[in-house]
Amino acid sequence: MRGRYRRFYWDAVLGAELPDGVDCAVFDFAVNSGPGRAAKYLQAVLGVAQDGRVGPATVAAARA
Protein backbone atom coordinates (compact mmCIF):
# COMPACT_ATOMS: atom_id res chain seq x y z
CA MET A 1 0.00 0.00 0.00
CA ARG A 2 1.36 3.40 -0.93
CA GLY A 3 2.39 5.78 1.84
CA ARG A 4 -0.26 8.40 1.22
CA TYR A 5 -3.15 5.93 1.32
CA ARG A 6 -1.74 4.20 4.37
CA ARG A 7 -1.17 7.43 6.27
CA PHE A 8 -4.32 9.37 5.44
CA TYR A 9 -6.86 6.56 5.15
CA TRP A 10 -5.76 3.12 6.45
CA ASP A 11 -4.08 4.41 9.61
CA ALA A 12 -6.79 7.06 10.15
CA VAL A 13 -9.47 4.36 10.49
CA LEU A 14 -7.19 1.91 12.34
CA GLY A 15 -7.52 -0.58 9.51
CA ALA A 16 -4.95 -2.94 11.04
CA GLU A 17 -7.06 -3.23 14.20
CA LEU A 18 -10.41 -3.95 12.52
CA PRO A 19 -11.63 -7.47 11.69
CA ASP A 20 -11.00 -8.91 8.23
CA GLY A 21 -13.53 -7.66 5.73
CA VAL A 22 -14.58 -4.74 7.90
CA ASP A 23 -11.10 -3.27 7.46
CA CYS A 24 -11.29 -3.22 3.66
CA ALA A 25 -14.85 -1.89 3.58
CA VAL A 26 -14.06 0.96 5.99
CA PHE A 27 -10.79 1.74 4.17
CA ASP A 28 -12.60 1.94 0.82
CA PHE A 29 -15.27 4.16 2.36
CA ALA A 30 -12.55 6.38 3.86
CA VAL A 31 -10.82 6.81 0.50
CA ASN A 32 -14.06 7.73 -1.24
CA SER A 33 -15.83 9.76 1.46
CA GLY A 34 -13.17 10.70 4.00
CA PRO A 35 -12.03 8.94 7.17
CA GLY A 36 -14.32 10.93 9.46
CA ARG A 37 -17.45 9.99 7.56
CA ALA A 38 -16.31 6.37 7.27
CA ALA A 39 -15.74 6.24 11.03
CA LYS A 40 -19.16 7.77 11.78
CA TYR A 41 -20.98 5.27 9.57
CA LEU A 42 -19.07 2.37 11.11
CA GLN A 43 -19.91 3.65 14.59
CA ALA A 44 -23.58 4.03 13.64
CA VAL A 45 -23.71 0.43 12.41
CA LEU A 46 -21.99 -0.79 15.58
CA GLY A 47 -24.20 1.27 17.89
CA VAL A 48 -21.39 3.18 19.59
CA ALA A 49 -20.93 6.93 20.05
CA GLN A 50 -20.40 8.65 16.70
CA ASP A 51 -17.42 10.91 17.19
CA GLY A 52 -15.84 10.33 13.77
CA ARG A 53 -12.67 8.76 15.15
CA VAL A 54 -12.05 5.03 15.28
CA GLY A 55 -10.74 4.31 18.77
CA PRO A 56 -10.69 1.49 21.31
CA ALA A 57 -14.49 1.40 21.81
CA THR A 58 -15.16 1.23 18.07
CA VAL A 59 -12.54 -1.46 17.53
CA ALA A 60 -13.88 -3.53 20.46
CA ALA A 61 -17.44 -3.28 19.11
CA ALA A 62 -16.27 -4.28 15.63
CA ARG A 63 -14.44 -7.31 17.01
CA ALA A 64 -17.50 -8.39 19.02
C-alpha positions as CSV (number, residue, x, y, z in Angstrom):
1,M,0.0,0.0,0.0
2,R,1.4,3.4,-0.9
3,G,2.4,5.8,1.8
4,R,-0.3,8.4,1.2
5,Y,-3.2,5.9,1.3
6,R,-1.7,4.2,4.4
7,R,-1.2,7.4,6.3
8,F,-4.3,9.4,5.4
9,Y,-6.9,6.6,5.2
10,W,-5.8,3.1,6.5
11,D,-4.1,4.4,9.6
12,A,-6.8,7.1,10.2
13,V,-9.5,4.4,10.5
14,L,-7.2,1.9,12.3
15,G,-7.5,-0.6,9.5
16,A,-5.0,-2.9,11.0
17,E,-7.1,-3.2,14.2
18,L,-10.4,-3.9,12.5
19,P,-11.6,-7.5,11.7
20,D,-11.0,-8.9,8.2
21,G,-13.5,-7.7,5.7
22,V,-14.6,-4.7,7.9
23,D,-11.1,-3.3,7.5
24,C,-11.3,-3.2,3.7
25,A,-14.9,-1.9,3.6
26,V,-14.1,1.0,6.0
27,F,-10.8,1.7,4.2
28,D,-12.6,1.9,0.8
29,F,-15.3,4.2,2.4
30,A,-12.6,6.4,3.9
31,V,-10.8,6.8,0.5
32,N,-14.1,7.7,-1.2
33,S,-15.8,9.8,1.5
34,G,-13.2,10.7,4.0
35,P,-12.0,8.9,7.2
36,G,-14.3,10.9,9.5
37,R,-17.4,10.0,7.6
38,A,-16.3,6.4,7.3
39,A,-15.7,6.2,11.0
40,K,-19.2,7.8,11.8
41,Y,-21.0,5.3,9.6
42,L,-19.1,2.4,11.1
43,Q,-19.9,3.7,14.6
44,A,-23.6,4.0,13.6
45,V,-23.7,0.4,12.4
46,L,-22.0,-0.8,15.6
47,G,-24.2,1.3,17.9
48,V,-21.4,3.2,19.6
49,A,-20.9,6.9,20.0
50,Q,-20.4,8.7,16.7
51,D,-17.4,10.9,17.2
52,G,-15.8,10.3,13.8
53,R,-12.7,8.8,15.2
54,V,-12.0,5.0,15.3
55,G,-10.7,4.3,18.8
56,P,-10.7,1.5,21.3
57,A,-14.5,1.4,21.8
58,T,-15.2,1.2,18.1
59,V,-12.5,-1.5,17.5
60,A,-13.9,-3.5,20.5
61,A,-17.4,-3.3,19.1
62,A,-16.3,-4.3,15.6
63,R,-14.4,-7.3,17.0
64,A,-17.5,-8.4,19.0
